[in-house]
Protein backbone atom coordinates (compact mmCIF):
# COMPACT_ATOMS: atom_id res chain seq x y z
CA UNK A 1 0.00 0.00 0.00
CA UNK A 2 1.49 3.36 -1.05
CA UNK A 3 1.20 6.92 0.19
CA UNK A 4 -1.36 7.61 -2.56
CA UNK A 5 -3.63 4.85 -1.32
CA UNK A 6 -3.43 6.04 2.29
CA UNK A 7 -4.03 9.66 1.24
CA UNK A 8 -6.96 8.58 -0.93
CA UNK A 9 -8.62 6.74 1.94
CA UNK A 10 -8.03 9.64 4.33
CA UNK A 11 -9.46 12.09 1.79
CA UNK A 12 -12.48 9.87 1.36
CA UNK A 13 -13.05 9.83 5.12
CA UNK A 14 -12.59 13.59 5.32
CA UNK A 15 -14.70 14.68 2.36
CA UNK A 16 -17.23 11.91 1.79
CA UNK A 17 -17.54 11.33 5.52
CA UNK A 18 -18.89 14.88 5.84
CA UNK A 19 -16.36 16.67 8.05
CA UNK A 20 -14.67 18.54 5.21
CA UNK A 21 -17.82 19.89 3.51
CA UNK A 22 -19.29 21.01 6.85
CA UNK A 23 -16.13 22.91 7.83
CA UNK A 24 -15.92 24.42 4.36
CA UNK A 25 -19.56 25.58 4.55
CA UNK A 26 -18.96 27.43 7.82
CA UNK A 27 -15.82 28.97 6.37
CA UNK A 28 -17.69 30.07 3.23
CA UNK A 29 -20.38 31.79 5.30
CA UNK A 30 -17.67 33.74 7.15
CA UNK A 31 -16.01 34.86 3.92
CA UNK A 32 -19.36 35.79 2.38
CA UNK A 33 -20.21 38.04 5.30
CA UNK A 34 -16.81 39.74 5.17
CA UNK A 35 -16.92 40.24 1.41
CA UNK A 36 -20.44 41.70 1.53
CA UNK A 37 -19.45 44.24 4.17
CA UNK A 38 -16.31 45.24 2.25
CA UNK A 39 -17.97 45.39 -1.18
CA UNK A 40 -20.87 47.56 -0.01
CA UNK A 41 -18.62 50.19 1.55
CA UNK A 42 -19.10 53.14 -0.84
CA UNK A 43 -16.28 55.10 0.70
CA UNK A 44 -13.76 52.46 -0.35
CA UNK A 45 -10.85 53.94 -2.32
CA UNK A 46 -7.81 52.42 -4.05
CA UNK A 47 -5.84 51.70 -0.88
CA UNK A 48 -8.88 50.42 1.01
CA UNK A 49 -9.60 47.87 -1.72
CA UNK A 50 -6.10 46.51 -1.31
CA UNK A 51 -6.60 46.37 2.44
CA UNK A 52 -9.88 44.51 1.96
CA UNK A 53 -8.15 41.94 -0.27
CA UNK A 54 -5.34 41.64 2.27
CA UNK A 55 -7.81 41.15 5.14
CA UNK A 56 -9.77 38.51 3.22
CA UNK A 57 -6.62 36.60 2.30
CA UNK A 58 -5.35 36.74 5.86
CA UNK A 59 -8.66 35.40 7.17
CA UNK A 60 -8.58 32.66 4.54
CA UNK A 61 -5.04 31.74 5.56
CA UNK A 62 -5.82 31.84 9.27
CA UNK A 63 -8.98 29.74 9.05
CA UNK A 64 -7.47 27.34 6.51
CA UNK A 65 -4.42 26.76 8.69
CA UNK A 66 -6.64 26.29 11.75
CA UNK A 67 -8.71 23.62 10.01
CA UNK A 68 -5.60 21.88 8.70
CA UNK A 69 -4.13 21.81 12.20
CA UNK A 70 -7.35 20.45 13.72
CA UNK A 71 -7.57 17.62 11.18
CA UNK A 72 -3.90 16.76 11.71
CA UNK A 73 -4.28 16.82 15.48
CA UNK A 74 -7.01 14.20 15.21
CA UNK A 75 -5.12 11.96 12.78
CA UNK A 76 -3.23 9.64 15.15
CA UNK A 77 -4.65 10.29 18.61
CA UNK A 78 -8.14 9.92 17.16
CA UNK A 79 -7.23 6.50 15.78
CA UNK A 80 -5.88 5.48 19.20
CA UNK A 81 -8.95 6.74 21.03
CA UNK A 82 -11.34 5.04 18.65
CA UNK A 83 -9.36 1.80 18.86
CA UNK A 84 -8.65 1.67 15.12
CA UNK A 85 -4.90 2.29 15.17
CA UNK A 86 -4.02 -1.36 15.83
CA UNK A 87 -5.96 -2.57 12.78
CA UNK A 88 -4.32 0.18 10.71
CA UNK A 89 -0.87 -0.98 11.79
CA UNK A 90 -1.72 -4.55 10.81
CA UNK A 91 -2.35 -3.54 7.19
CA UNK A 92 0.50 -3.92 4.67
CA UNK A 93 1.44 -0.24 4.75
CA UNK A 94 4.58 1.46 5.99
CA UNK A 95 4.24 3.75 8.96
CA UNK A 96 5.97 6.53 7.09
CA UNK A 97 3.34 6.19 4.37
CA UNK A 98 0.65 6.52 7.05
CA UNK A 99 1.90 9.86 8.34
CA UNK A 100 2.56 11.29 4.87
CA UNK A 101 -0.84 10.11 3.65
CA UNK A 102 -2.61 11.67 6.63
CA UNK A 103 -0.73 14.94 6.17
CA UNK A 104 -1.62 15.00 2.48
CA UNK A 105 -5.30 14.59 3.31
CA UNK A 106 -5.14 17.39 5.88
CA UNK A 107 -3.50 19.69 3.32
CA UNK A 108 -6.43 19.21 0.93
CA UNK A 109 -8.54 21.14 3.44
CA UNK A 110 -6.22 24.13 3.19
CA UNK A 111 -6.25 23.97 -0.61
CA UNK A 112 -10.05 23.78 -0.57
CA UNK A 113 -10.18 26.89 1.66
CA UNK A 114 -7.93 28.73 -0.79
CA UNK A 115 -10.10 27.73 -3.77
CA UNK A 116 -13.22 28.95 -1.98
CA UNK A 117 -11.49 32.28 -1.28
CA UNK A 118 -10.57 32.96 -4.93
CA UNK A 119 -13.96 34.40 -6.03
CA UNK A 120 -14.03 36.66 -2.99
CA UNK A 121 -10.52 37.94 -3.72
CA UNK A 122 -11.56 38.63 -7.32
CA UNK A 123 -14.68 40.56 -6.27
CA UNK A 124 -12.77 42.74 -3.83
CA UNK A 125 -9.66 43.23 -5.97
CA UNK A 126 -11.10 43.55 -9.47
CA UNK A 127 -10.69 47.35 -9.46
CA UNK A 128 -7.03 47.38 -8.42
CA UNK A 129 -5.77 44.24 -10.18
CA UNK A 130 -4.43 42.46 -7.12
CA UNK A 131 -6.59 39.34 -7.15
CA UNK A 132 -4.01 37.35 -9.12
CA UNK A 133 -1.16 38.35 -6.82
CA UNK A 134 -3.30 37.62 -3.77
CA UNK A 135 -4.18 34.15 -5.05
CA UNK A 136 -0.54 33.33 -5.79
CA UNK A 137 0.58 34.71 -2.44
CA UNK A 138 -2.06 32.66 -0.70
CA UNK A 139 -0.96 29.49 -2.45
CA UNK A 140 2.78 29.95 -1.84
CA UNK A 141 2.82 31.47 1.63
CA UNK A 142 -0.31 29.80 2.95
CA UNK A 143 0.77 26.35 1.83
CA UNK A 144 4.09 26.85 3.58
CA UNK A 145 2.40 27.78 6.87
CA UNK A 146 -0.24 25.04 6.56
CA UNK A 147 2.45 22.44 5.86
CA UNK A 148 4.43 23.45 8.94
CA UNK A 149 1.49 23.56 11.32
CA UNK A 150 -0.11 20.47 9.80
CA UNK A 151 3.10 18.50 10.37
CA UNK A 152 3.31 19.89 13.89
CA UNK A 153 -0.27 18.82 14.56
CA UNK A 154 0.55 15.28 13.45
CA UNK A 155 3.58 15.17 15.75
CA UNK A 156 1.43 16.33 18.67
CA UNK A 157 -1.26 13.82 17.76
CA UNK A 158 1.28 10.99 17.61
CA UNK A 159 2.61 11.83 21.05
CA UNK A 160 -0.73 11.83 22.88
CA UNK A 161 -3.24 9.11 23.74
CA UNK A 162 -6.23 11.42 24.18
CA UNK A 163 -7.77 13.23 21.25
CA UNK A 164 -8.89 16.04 23.56
CA UNK A 165 -5.32 16.50 24.77
CA UNK A 166 -3.99 16.61 21.23
CA UNK A 167 -6.58 19.18 20.14
CA UNK A 168 -6.03 21.29 23.26
CA UNK A 169 -2.24 21.38 22.79
CA UNK A 170 -2.59 22.14 19.07
CA UNK A 171 -5.01 25.01 19.73
CA UNK A 172 -2.69 26.38 22.42
CA UNK A 173 0.21 26.34 19.97
CA UNK A 174 -1.92 28.10 17.37
CA UNK A 175 -2.98 30.70 19.94
CA UNK A 176 0.68 31.35 20.80
CA UNK A 177 1.42 31.93 17.13
CA UNK A 178 -1.61 34.14 16.46
CA UNK A 179 -1.67 36.20 19.67
CA UNK A 180 1.26 38.51 18.70
CA UNK A 181 -0.41 39.29 15.37
CA UNK A 182 -3.31 40.89 17.25
CA UNK A 183 -1.13 43.41 19.11
CA UNK A 184 -2.14 46.68 17.40
CA UNK A 185 1.09 48.63 17.82
CA UNK A 186 3.93 46.11 17.89
CA UNK A 187 7.24 48.01 17.52
CA UNK A 188 8.89 47.77 14.10
CA UNK A 189 12.38 47.49 15.59
CA UNK A 190 14.03 45.65 18.44
CA UNK A 191 11.91 43.09 20.28
CA UNK A 192 8.83 43.84 18.17
CA UNK A 193 10.63 43.11 14.92
CA UNK A 194 12.16 39.97 16.42
CA UNK A 195 8.76 38.68 17.58
CA UNK A 196 7.29 39.27 14.13
CA UNK A 197 10.10 37.57 12.24
CA UNK A 198 10.40 34.64 14.67
CA UNK A 199 6.67 33.91 14.50
CA UNK A 200 5.89 31.78 11.41
CA UNK A 201 2.29 33.03 11.29
CA UNK A 202 3.04 36.68 12.06
CA UNK A 203 5.92 36.88 9.59
CA UNK A 204 3.81 35.26 6.84
CA UNK A 205 0.93 37.71 7.38
CA UNK A 206 3.36 40.65 7.46
CA UNK A 207 4.94 39.54 4.19
CA UNK A 208 1.51 39.28 2.52
CA UNK A 209 0.49 42.73 3.77
CA UNK A 210 3.70 44.31 2.48
CA UNK A 211 3.16 42.93 -1.01
CA UNK A 212 -0.58 43.61 -1.29
CA UNK A 213 -0.97 46.85 0.65
CA UNK A 214 2.47 48.49 0.61
CA UNK A 215 3.13 47.74 -3.09
CA UNK A 216 6.43 46.01 -2.33
CA UNK A 217 8.03 43.45 -4.59
CA UNK A 218 8.05 39.78 -3.66
CA UNK A 219 11.83 40.01 -3.39
CA UNK A 220 11.96 43.06 -1.10
CA UNK A 221 11.79 41.20 2.23
CA UNK A 222 11.95 37.44 1.60
CA UNK A 223 13.49 36.98 5.06
CA UNK A 224 9.96 37.23 6.46
CA UNK A 225 9.40 33.76 5.00
CA UNK A 226 12.35 32.28 6.90
CA UNK A 227 10.30 31.35 10.00
CA UNK A 228 7.45 29.55 8.16
CA UNK A 229 9.98 27.83 5.86
CA UNK A 230 12.06 26.69 8.84
CA UNK A 231 8.98 25.41 10.69
CA UNK A 232 7.77 23.49 7.62
CA UNK A 233 11.21 21.99 6.91
CA UNK A 234 11.87 21.02 10.54
CA UNK A 235 8.47 19.51 11.34
CA UNK A 236 8.18 17.69 8.00
CA UNK A 237 11.68 16.25 8.35
CA UNK A 238 11.00 15.05 11.89
CA UNK A 239 7.68 13.59 10.80
CA UNK A 240 9.21 11.63 7.91
CA UNK A 241 12.35 10.50 9.74
CA UNK A 242 10.60 9.60 13.00
CA UNK A 243 7.42 8.32 11.37
CA UNK A 244 8.16 4.61 11.90
CA UNK A 245 8.77 5.26 15.61
CA UNK A 246 5.97 7.63 16.52
CA UNK A 247 3.14 5.64 14.93
CA UNK A 248 2.70 3.04 17.64
CA UNK A 249 0.28 1.75 20.23
CA UNK A 250 1.07 3.37 23.54
CA UNK A 251 0.97 1.47 26.80
CA UNK A 252 -2.54 0.87 28.01
CA UNK A 253 -4.15 1.54 24.64
CA UNK A 254 -5.96 -1.39 23.10
CA UNK A 255 -8.36 -1.76 20.27
CA UNK A 256 -12.07 -1.89 20.97
DRENKOLDREN-207148 format. One line per 5 residues: number of its first residue (from 1); their letters; for each residue x, z, y of C-alpha. Coordinates in steps of 0.001 Angstrom, whole numbers, plus 500000, padded with zeros to 6 digits. Each point is the difference from the previous one (the first is absolute). Layout:
<pts>
NUM> A> X:Z:Y; ...;
</pts>
This chain:
<pts>
1> XXXXX> 500000:500000:500000; 501492:498954:503356; 499708:501231:503566; 497445:497256:500692; 497724:501240:497240;
6> XXXXX> 500196:503608:501187; 499409:498952:503616; 497068:497827:498926; 498342:502876:498155; 500586:502385:502899;
11> XXXXX> 498575:497460:502455; 496970:499569:497776; 499431:503766:499960; 500459:500201:503765; 497893:497039:501085;
16> XXXXX> 497474:499422:497235; 499690:503733:499421; 498645:500321:503544; 502537:502206:501796; 501690:497167:501866;
21> XXXXX> 496848:498298:501353; 498532:503342:501118; 503156:500982:501895; 500208:496526:501517; 496367:500187:501154;
26> XXXXX> 500593:503269:501851; 503139:498552:501545; 498131:496862:501093; 497314:502069:501724; 502706:501853:501947;
31> XXXXX> 501666:496767:501122; 496651:498456:500928; 499141:502927:502255; 503402:499870:501700; 499896:496239:500500;
36> XXXXX> 496480:500117:501461; 500990:502644:502541; 503134:498080:500996; 498339:496566:500151; 497101:501176:502169;
41> XXXXX> 502257:501555:502632; 499516:497614:502948; 502816:501539:501959; 502521:498943:497365; 502916:498031:501479;
46> XXXXX> 503033:498269:498480; 501972:503171:499276; 496958:501893:498725; 499283:497269:497449; 503497:500412:498641;
51> XXXXX> 499506:503750:499855; 496712:499518:498141; 501733:497774:497427; 502808:502537:499703; 497539:502870:499507;
56> XXXXX> 498037:498077:497367; 503145:499083:498086; 501274:503562:500137; 496692:501312:498668; 500078:497369:497255;
61> XXXXX> 503542:501014:499077; 499214:503718:500104; 496846:499776:497894; 501510:497458:497609; 503051:502181:499419;
66> XXXXX> 497778:503056:499525; 497924:498261:497335; 503118:498695:498255; 501465:503499:499932; 496783:501519:498636;
71> XXXXX> 499775:497456:497175; 503674:500530:499143; 499621:503779:500058; 497272:499722:497377; 501888:497570:497763;
76> XXXXX> 501890:502371:497677; 498574:503466:500647; 496510:498550:499636; 500914:498614:496575; 501352:503421:498988;
81> XXXXX> 496933:501835:501252; 497603:497612:498298; 501978:500211:496762; 500713:496260:499871; 503752:500056:500622;
86> XXXXX> 500875:500658:496353; 498060:496951:498791; 501642:497923:502743; 503453:501087:498843; 499152:499019:496427;
91> XXXXX> 499371:496379:501011; 502844:497478:499624; 500937:500083:503674; 503146:501236:501700; 499660:502978:502290;
96> XXXXX> 501734:498125:502785; 497362:497285:499663; 497316:502676:500326; 501248:501290:503343; 500658:496527:501429;
101> XXXXX> 496602:498783:498821; 498226:502976:501552; 501886:499546:503271; 499105:496303:500060; 496320:500832:499595;
106> XXXXX> 500163:502572:502802; 501644:497441:502296; 497069:497611:499525; 497888:502509:501922; 502320:499750:502998;
111> XXXXX> 499968:496199:499837; 496197:500038:499809; 499873:502233:503107; 502250:497549:501846; 497834:497023:498997;
116> XXXXX> 496873:501791:501216; 501729:500696:503331; 500922:496353:500679; 496613:498895:501444; 499931:503047:502257;
121> XXXXX> 503508:499264:501279; 498957:496404:500699; 496879:501048:501925; 501918:502440:502181; 503104:497862:500489;
126> XXXXX> 498567:496495:500321; 500405:500009:503796; 503657:501043:500031; 501265:498237:496858; 501342:503065:498224;
131> XXXXX> 497834:499971:496877; 502578:498032:498009; 502850:502298:501008; 497865:503051:499266; 499121:498716:496528;
136> XXXXX> 503640:499261:499179; 501122:503345:501386; 497357:501744:497948; 501095:498253:496831; 503745:500604:500461;
141> XXXXX> 500043:503472:501517; 496864:501318:498330; 501079:498884:496547; 503326:501750:500506; 498304:503286:500929;
146> XXXXX> 497365:499694:497260; 502684:499303:497396; 501985:503071:501015; 497056:502385:500106; 498404:498478:496907;
151> XXXXX> 503206:500568:498032; 500211:503527:501396; 496421:500662:498925; 500822:498895:496459; 503031:502303:499895;
156> XXXXX> 497852:502913:501161; 497311:499095:497482; 502533:499847:497175; 501331:503440:500843; 496663:501833:499995;
161> XXXXX> 497487:500857:497284; 497006:500437:502305; 498461:497073:501812; 498885:502315:502809; 503568:501208:500456;
166> XXXXX> 501328:496457:500117; 497410:498911:502569; 500554:503123:502110; 503788:499529:500093; 499649:496283:500759;
171> XXXXX> 497581:500654:502863; 502320:502695:501371; 502906:497551:499967; 497868:497400:501756; 498942:502570:502600;
176> XXXXX> 503652:500861:500649; 500744:496324:500584; 496971:499329:502203; 499942:503208:502063; 502924:499035:502313;
181> XXXXX> 498332:496665:500782; 497096:501887:501595; 502181:501853:502523; 498997:498296:503272; 503230:500423:501949;
186> XXXXX> 502832:500069:497481; 503310:499631:501891; 501651:496574:499768; 503493:501491:499715; 501647:502853:498159;
191> XXXXX> 497883:501841:497447; 496920:497891:500751; 501796:496740:499260; 501529:501505:496860; 496607:501160:498711;
196> XXXXX> 498531:496549:500598; 502811:498112:498291; 500295:502424:497075; 496268:499840:499266; 499220:496904:497879;
201> XXXXX> 496405:499884:501247; 500748:500768:503650; 502881:497526:500199; 497889:497255:498384; 497120:500543:502449;
206> XXXXX> 502434:500070:502940; 501573:496730:498887; 496574:498331:499736; 498984:501252:503457; 503209:498711:501577;
211> XXXXX> 499454:496509:498620; 496257:499724:500678; 499610:501938:503244; 503447:499957:501633; 500662:496301:499256;
216> XXXXX> 503295:500758:498264; 501604:497748:497445; 500012:500922:496330; 503789:500275:500228; 500129:502290:503051;
221> XXXXX> 499829:503332:498144; 500154:499371:496236; 501541:503457:499539; 496470:501403:500252; 499441:498538:496533;
226> XXXXX> 502949:501902:498516; 497956:503093:499065; 497148:498164:498204; 502526:497701:498281; 502079:502983:498859;
231> XXXXX> 496921:501844:498718; 498795:496934:498088; 503433:499291:498492; 500660:503624:499034; 496602:500800:498485;
236> XXXXX> 499708:496667:498182; 503501:500346:498564; 499323:503541:498797; 496684:498906:498537; 501524:497110:498047;
241> XXXXX> 503140:501832:498865; 498249:503255:499101; 496822:498377:498723; 500742:500531:496288; 500613:503712:500653;
246> XXXXX> 497202:500903:502368; 497163:498413:498006; 499557:502707:497400; 497580:502587:498714; 500793:503320:501622;
251> XXXXX> 499905:503255:498095; 496487:501208:499405; 498395:496629:500665; 498187:498465:497073; 497603:497165:499632;
256> X> 496286:500699:499866;
</pts>
